[in-house]
Amino acid sequence: MGQGEAETKSSESTRRAGRGVLSITGSKLYFIVAGYAVQLLLPRLLGSPEAFGLFSAAMSFVSIVNNVLIAATIQVVSKRVSENVERGPQALRQALELQLLVGVVLGGLLAVSADPLARSVMLDPQLAPLFRLSAVVVVSYALYAALIGALNGRQDFVRQAAFDASYTTLRTTGMLGAALLGFGAVGAFAGFSLAAVGVLLVALFFVGTGKAGERMPWRAWLSFMAPLWLYQLCVNLILQVDVTLLKRSVAELAIASGSTAAPAAELASRYVGFYRAAQTFAFVPYQLILSVAFVIFPMISEAVSLGDEAATRRYIQGAMRFSLLVLMALAAPIAGASAGVMRIVYPGDYLAGSQALALLSAGMVCFALFVIASTIMSGAGRPGLSAAVALVAVGLVVGCNLGFVHYVGVGEHTLLAAAAGTSVGTVFALMAMGTAVYLRFRAFIAPATVARVLVAAAAAFAAAHALEAGSKLTSIVALAGGGVVYLIALFAVRELGKTELQAVLRVVRRK
């Protein structure tokens, strides 16, 4: 390959990556906005923190299963398709057969075990009908993920983003519509289930079911998928298990203090409602930057398979620096004005979650960077390492959550203790996976960049905290002011400079 041809290919890859980031980021932004609609309106439509906590406890538990199916399957199918696009239809057919089996087994187990799961594990029998409805979602997600994985492997990011946006619309409309009609948490879950079935049928129509032909040995398929399943299970436990642990721990502590089962379950749901409200905002930076992981995976996979170490290092350095800059731009103002953020959209009772929000915002930055670093290692064919680090992190999250919450008891520091337990695990995960990526590729985030971004983030935090003065208007001003201060500080410490400014100006002029 000549130099001119190589440069042309590199330029095409860069443009494709740019379009992919923009498309999927756009769908993720829409997902975040729609998620806000659900998380902000449901507490009012359902009528109380306890009802919202019940919904949140069920959603967090089931999301662990659903997200594992979605993320792991997308990556596996994407890798198989990107390695040989001509055999992509055969890979898709094989993936759908496997996912149908997996979905039916997992969904069936969830439906059958709904009652004992609700009563014995979560200490709240009201969760049982919500778990049974979720079984439909599990089966639908298993198949839908294979279809989206095929699109990702073809680097058809625009169509992938369109399906994501369509599903977000169906899901949001179904849950809010049912709650608005007075069907409560059970109705919201029914709307969730119908949306999952609907988007699956549409995706099957447009993407197809692949075709029969030469197959990869099941052992080779499963040897790559199994560690990804484990990794994704661990990642989603890190992200969601604190809600489940909080629900059970508060109920246990209340019963130990002399409460009966029903009031204890109600109190636990109340705390979960407050904590879930804090999570809603703490997750925003992670959800927004997740588009980088979707784009970087097939690119790293392709570069490694071609032996292009220079391109791999370039992708890693660019993706990690970009992610850190964006994550801190969002997390620092949110953490600084955490009380104001809660005040903007929730009733006054929900201010109880503001301290947890401030700490979780920092923890989720570490978590997001860990996920991107793990995606890099998985794309390079090392999903087992990602799974091992994530497994240790889960142990830390579970142990610290249980230990911290039981240590402080039920009171004003309960939610902060849960957030601290989760953050310990995410910090460890980032440090371990960052070290692994650097040792393999000699590329990660430059220490000087980390130092400069932390300085800018500290300035943004301080500015947002100072501007937040106890009203919705000042809270909005605090968030905006923190973002402006962060941007100015980045230029002041020379992390951003003339090159970035000229790139922005070129985009503006084109518009």
C-alpha positions in Angstrom: 0.0 0.0 0.0 1.4 3.4 -1.1 1.7 6.4 1.2 -1.1 8.2 -0.6 -3.4 5.3 -0.4 -2.6 4.8 3.3 -3.3 8.5 4.0 -6.6 8.3 2.1 -7.7 5.2 4.1 -6.7 6.9 7.3 -8.7 10.0 6.4 -11.7 7.9 5.5 -11.5 6.1 8.8 -11.3 9.4 10.7 -14.4 10.7 8.9 -16.3 7.5 9.5 -15.3 7.6 13.2 -16.4 11.2 13.4 -19.8 10.5 11.8 -20.1 7.5 14.1 -19.4 9.5 17.2 -21.8 12.2 16.2 -24.6 9.8 15.3 -24.4 7.6 18.3 -23.7 10.6 20.6 -26.8 12.2 19.2 -28.9 9.0 20.0 -27.3 8.9 23.5 -28.2 12.5 24.1 -31.7 11.8 23.1 -31.7 8.7 25.4 -30.5 11.0 28.2 -33.2 13.5 27.6 -35.8 10.8 27.4 -34.3 9.2 30.5 -34.7 12.5 32.3 -38.4 12.5 31.2 -38.9 9.1 32.8 -36.8 9.8 36.0 -38.2 13.3 36.5 -41.8 12.7 35.7 -42.3 9.2 37.2 -41.8 10.4 40.8 -44.8 12.8 40.3 -46.9 10.4 38.2 -46.4 7.6 40.7 -47.2 9.8 43.6 -44.5 9.2 46.3 -40.8 8.4 46.8 -41.8 5.0 48.0 -43.6 4.1 44.8 -40.7 5.5 42.7 -38.3 3.6 44.9 -40.2 0.4 44.2 -40.0 1.0 40.5 -36.3 1.9 40.7 -35.4 -1.2 42.7 -37.0 -3.5 40.1 -35.6 -1.6 37.2 -32.0 -1.6 38.6 -32.2 -5.3 39.3 -33.5 -6.3 35.9 -31.2 -3.8 34.1 -28.2 -5.8 35.2 -29.5 -8.8 33.2 -30.7 -6.7 30.2 -27.6 -4.6 29.9 -25.4 -7.7 30.0 -27.3 -9.1 27.0 -27.2 -5.9 25.1 -23.6 -4.8 25.6 -21.9 -8.2 25.5 -23.8 -9.4 22.5 -23.3 -6.2 20.5 -19.5 -6.5 21.1 -19.3 -10.2 20.1 -21.4 -9.9 17.0 -19.7 -6.6 16.0 -16.3 -8.3 16.3 -17.3 -11.3 14.2 -18.8 -9.1 11.5 -16.0 -6.6 11.4 -13.4 -9.4 11.0 -15.0 -10.6 7.8 -17.9 -8.4 6.5 -18.7 -10.9 3.7 -19.5 -13.5 6.2 -21.5 -11.1 8.3 -24.9 -12.6 7.4 -23.8 -16.0 8.5 -22.5 -14.6 11.8 -25.8 -12.8 12.4 -27.8 -16.0 11.9 -25.6 -17.9 14.3 -25.8 -15.1 16.8 -29.6 -15.0 16.6 -29.9 -18.8 17.2 -27.7 -18.5 20.3 -29.5 -15.4 21.6 -32.9 -17.0 21.3 -31.8 -19.8 23.5 -30.1 -17.5 26.0 -33.1 -15.2 26.1 -35.7 -17.9 26.6 -33.7 -19.5 29.4 -33.0 -16.3 31.3 -36.4 -14.9 30.8 -38.0 -18.1 31.9 -35.9 -18.3 35.0 -36.8 -14.7 35.9 -40.6 -15.4 35.4 -40.5 -18.6 37.5 -38.4 -17.1 40.3 -40.2 -13.8 40.5 -42.0 -14.5 43.8 -39.1 -16.0 45.8 -36.8 -13.3 44.4 -39.0 -10.5 45.6 -39.8 -12.0 49.0 -36.6 -13.6 50.0 -33.9 -11.5 48.3 -35.4 -8.1 48.1 -37.7 -8.4 51.1 -40.6 -6.9 49.3 -43.3 -9.0 47.6 -44.6 -6.0 45.7 -41.7 -6.5 43.3 -42.9 -9.9 42.0 -45.3 -8.7 39.2 -42.6 -6.3 37.9 -40.1 -9.1 37.7 -42.5 -11.3 35.7 -43.1 -8.5 33.2 -39.4 -8.0 32.8 -39.0 -11.6 31.4 -40.5 -10.4 28.1 -37.9 -7.6 27.9 -35.1 -10.1 28.5 -36.1 -12.3 25.6 -36.6 -9.3 23.3 -33.3 -7.7 24.3 -31.3 -10.9 23.7 -32.4 -10.9 20.0 -32.3 -7.2 19.4 -28.7 -7.0 20.6 -27.6 -9.4 17.9 -29.2 -7.2 15.2 -27.5 -4.0 16.6 -24.2 -5.8 16.8 -24.4 -6.6 13.1 -24.9 -2.9 12.3 -22.0 -1.9 14.6 -19.7 -4.5 13.0 -20.5 -3.0 9.5 -19.8 0.4 11.0 -23.3 1.4 10.0 -23.4 3.8 13.0 -26.1 6.0 11.6 -28.7 3.2 11.3 -27.6 1.9 14.8 -28.3 5.3 16.2 -31.7 5.5 14.5 -32.8 2.2 16.1 -31.6 3.4 19.5 -33.5 6.6 19.2 -36.7 4.7 18.0 -36.5 2.4 21.0 -36.0 5.3 23.4 -39.2 6.9 22.1 -41.2 3.7 22.4 -39.9 3.0 25.9 -40.4 6.5 27.2 -43.9 6.7 25.8 -44.9 3.3 27.1 -43.7 3.9 30.7 -44.9 7.4 31.1 -48.2 6.8 29.4 -49.1 3.8 31.6 -48.1 5.8 34.7 -50.2 8.8 33.6 -53.2 6.5 33.1 -52.9 5.5 36.8 -51.5 1.9 36.3 -48.6 2.6 38.7 -45.3 0.8 38.7 -46.8 -2.4 37.2 -48.2 -0.4 34.3 -44.9 1.4 33.7 -43.2 -2.0 33.4 -45.8 -3.2 31.0 -45.1 -0.2 28.8 -41.4 -1.1 29.0 -42.1 -4.7 27.8 -44.3 -3.6 24.9 -41.6 -1.2 23.7 -39.0 -3.9 23.7 -41.1 -6.3 21.7 -42.0 -3.5 19.2 -38.4 -2.4 18.5 -37.4 -6.0 18.0 -40.0 -6.6 15.4 -39.0 -3.4 13.5 -35.3 -4.3 13.7 -35.9 -7.9 12.4 -37.8 -6.4 9.4 -35.0 -3.9 8.4 -31.9 -5.8 9.4 -33.1 -9.3 8.6 -32.1 -12.6 10.1 -28.9 -13.2 8.2 -28.5 -16.4 6.1 -27.3 -20.0 6.5 -23.8 -20.9 5.5 -20.3 -21.5 6.8 -20.3 -21.3 10.6 -17.7 -20.5 13.2 -17.2 -23.4 15.7 -19.4 -22.8 18.7 -16.3 -23.2 21.0 -14.6 -20.3 19.3 -17.7 -18.2 19.5 -18.4 -19.0 23.1 -14.7 -18.6 24.2 -14.9 -15.0 23.2 -18.4 -14.4 24.4 -18.1 -16.0 27.9 -15.6 -13.5 29.3 -17.5 -10.6 27.7 -20.7 -11.9 29.5 -18.8 -12.0 32.7 -17.3 -8.6 32.1 -20.6 -7.0 31.3 -22.2 -8.7 34.3 -19.6 -7.2 36.5 -19.8 -3.8 34.9 -23.5 -3.6 35.4 -23.2 -4.9 39.0 -20.8 -2.0 39.6 -23.2 0.4 38.1 -26.5 -0.9 39.6 -26.0 -3.3 42.5 -25.7 -0.5 45.0 -29.5 0.1 44.6 -30.3 -3.6 45.3 -27.9 -3.6 48.3 -29.3 -0.4 49.6 -32.9 -1.7 49.4 -32.1 -4.9 51.3 -29.7 -3.2 53.8 -32.1 -0.5 54.9 -34.9 -3.1 55.3 -32.6 -5.3 57.3 -31.5 -2.5 59.6 -35.1 -1.3 60.1 -36.3 -4.8 61.0 -33.3 -5.1 63.4 -34.4 -1.9 65.0 -37.9 -3.3 65.7 -39.9 -2.5 62.6 -42.2 -5.0 61.0 -41.6 -6.2 57.4 -44.0 -4.0 55.5 -43.0 -0.6 57.0 -39.3 -1.7 56.7 -39.8 -2.4 53.0 -41.5 1.0 52.5 -38.7 2.8 54.3 -36.2 1.0 52.1 -38.1 2.0 49.0 -38.0 5.6 50.1 -34.2 5.6 50.5 -33.9 3.9 47.1 -36.1 6.6 45.6 -33.8 9.3 46.8 -30.6 7.5 45.8 -32.0 6.6 42.3 -32.8 10.3 41.8 -29.1 11.1 42.6 -27.9 8.4 40.2 -30.0 9.9 37.4 -27.7 12.9 37.2 -24.5 11.1 38.2 -24.9 8.7 35.2 -25.2 11.6 32.7 -21.5 11.9 31.9 -21.1 8.1 31.5 -24.2 7.8 29.3 -23.0 10.6 27.1 -19.5 9.3 26.6 -20.6 5.7 26.0 -20.7 6.5 22.3 -16.9 6.5 22.2 -16.9 2.9 23.4 -19.3 1.8 20.6 -17.1 3.5 18.0 -13.6 2.6 19.3 -14.3 -1.1 19.7 -14.6 -2.1 16.0 -11.7 0.4 15.1 -9.4 -1.1 17.7 -10.4 -4.6 16.6 -9.6 -3.9 13.0 -6.3 -2.1 13.7 -5.0 -4.9 16.0 -6.0 -7.6 13.4 -4.0 -5.7 10.8 -1.0 -5.3 13.2 -1.2 -1.5 12.9 0.2 -0.5 16.3 0.6 3.2 15.4 -3.1 3.5 14.5 -4.0 1.6 17.7 -2.0 4.0 19.9 -3.5 7.0 18.1 -7.0 5.8 18.6 -6.4 5.1 22.3 -4.8 8.4 23.1 -7.4 10.4 21.2 -10.4 8.5 22.7 -9.1 8.6 26.3 -8.2 12.3 26.2 -11.5 13.3 24.6 -13.4 11.2 27.1 -11.7 12.7 30.1 -12.3 16.3 28.8 -16.0 15.7 28.2 -16.6 13.7 31.4 -15.1 16.4 33.6 -17.0 19.2 31.8 -20.2 17.6 33.0 -19.3 16.0 36.3 -17.5 18.9 37.9 -20.4 21.4 37.7 -22.9 18.7 38.6 -20.9 17.8 41.7 -20.3 21.4 42.7 -24.0 22.3 42.4 -25.4 18.9 43.5 -28.1 20.4 45.9 -29.2 22.8 43.1 -29.4 20.0 40.5 -31.8 18.0 42.7 -33.7 21.1 43.5 -34.3 22.0 39.8 -36.4 18.9 39.0 -37.4 17.1 42.2 -39.7 17.8 45.1 -37.9 19.1 48.3 -37.7 15.6 49.9 -35.3 14.5 47.2 -32.6 16.9 48.4 -31.6 14.1 50.7 -29.7 12.6 47.8 -27.5 15.7 47.0 -24.4 14.6 48.9 -24.6 11.2 47.3 -24.8 12.9 43.9 -21.7 14.9 44.5 -19.6 11.8 45.3 -21.2 9.6 42.7 -20.4 12.2 40.0 -16.7 11.6 40.6 -17.1 7.9 40.9 -18.9 7.7 37.6 -16.1 9.6 35.8 -13.7 6.8 36.9 -16.3 4.2 35.9 -16.7 5.7 32.4 -13.0 5.8 31.7 -12.7 2.2 33.0 -15.4 1.1 30.6 -13.6 2.7 27.6 -10.3 1.3 28.6 -11.9 -2.2 29.0 -13.5 -1.8 25.5 -10.0 -1.2 24.1 -8.6 -4.4 25.7 -11.7 -6.4 24.5 -11.3 -5.0 21.0 -7.6 -6.1 21.1 -8.8 -9.7 21.9 -8.3 -9.6 25.7 -11.9 -9.7 27.2 -10.7 -12.0 29.9 -8.5 -9.4 31.5 -11.3 -6.8 31.4 -13.6 -9.4 33.1 -11.0 -10.2 35.8 -10.5 -6.5 36.8 -14.3 -5.9 36.8 -14.9 -9.0 39.0 -12.5 -7.7 41.6 -14.1 -4.2 41.4 -17.6 -5.8 42.0 -16.2 -7.5 45.1 -15.1 -4.1 46.4 -18.4 -2.4 45.5 -20.5 -5.1 47.3 -18.2 -5.3 50.3 -17.8 -1.6 50.7 -21.6 -0.9 50.2 -22.6 -3.5 52.8 -19.9 -2.4 55.2 -20.4 1.3 54.9 -24.2 1.3 55.0 -24.3 -1.1 58.0 -21.7 1.0 59.8 -23.5 4.3 59.5 -27.0 2.8 59.9 -30.3 4.4 58.7 -30.0 8.1 58.8 -28.6 11.2 57.1 -25.4 9.5 56.0 -26.9 6.3 54.6 -27.0 7.4 50.9 -23.5 9.0 51.1 -22.2 5.6 52.5 -23.7 3.8 49.5 -22.1 6.3 47.1 -18.7 5.9 48.8 -18.9 2.1 48.5 -19.5 2.3 44.8 -16.8 4.9 44.2 -14.1 2.8 45.9 -14.8 0.1 43.3 -14.7 2.4 40.3 -11.5 4.1 41.3 -9.8 0.7 41.6 -11.2 -0.4 38.3 -9.8 2.6 36.4 -6.4 2.3 38.0 -6.1 -1.4 37.2 -7.4 -1.2 33.6 -5.5 2.0 32.8 -2.3 0.2 33.8 -3.1 -2.8 31.7 -3.8 -0.7 28.6 -0.5 1.2 29.0 1.5 -1.9 29.5 0.0 -3.4 26.3 0.1 -0.4 24.0 2.3 2.2 25.7 -0.6 4.6 25.3 -3.2 6.0 27.7 -3.9 9.5 29.1 -0.8 11.7 29.5 -0.1 12.5 33.2 0.2 16.2 32.3 -3.3 16.1 30.7 -4.7 14.5 33.8 -3.2 17.1 36.1 -4.4 20.0 33.9 -7.9 18.6 33.6 -8.1 18.1 37.4 -7.1 21.7 38.0 -9.8 22.9 35.5 -12.4 20.6 37.1 -11.6 21.9 40.6 -12.1 25.4 39.4 -15.5 24.4 37.8 -16.6 22.6 41.0 -15.7 25.6 43.2 -17.5 28.1 40.8 -20.7 25.9 40.6 -20.7 25.5 44.4 -20.3 29.2 45.0 -23.0 30.2 42.5 -25.6 27.8 43.8 -27.7 29.9 46.2 -30.8 27.9 47.0 -33.1 28.5 44.1 -33.8 26.9 40.8 -32.6 29.9 38.9 -29.3 30.1 40.7 -28.9 26.4 40.3 -29.1 26.7 36.5 -26.7 29.6 36.6 -24.3 27.6 38.8 -24.3 24.7 36.3 -23.7 27.0 33.3 -21.1 29.0 35.2 -19.2 25.9 36.2 -19.1 24.8 32.6 -17.8 28.1 31.4 -15.1 28.3 34.1 -14.0 24.7 33.2 -13.6 25.7 29.6 -11.7 28.9 30.4 -9.4 27.0 32.8 -8.6 24.4 30.2 -7.3 27.2 27.9 -5.5 28.9 30.9 -3.6 25.7 31.8 -3.0 25.1 28.0 -4.7 21.8 27.8 -6.8 23.4 25.0 -5.1 25.8 22.6 -5.1 27.3 19.2 -5.5 24.0 17.3 -8.7 23.1 19.1 -10.1 26.7 18.7 -9.4 26.7 15.0 -11.1 23.3 14.6 -14.2 24.7 16.4 -14.2 27.8 14.2 -14.0 25.8 11.1 -17.1 23.8 12.1 -18.9 27.0 12.9 -18.1 28.6 9.6 -19.3 25.5 7.7 -22.7 25.9 9.4 
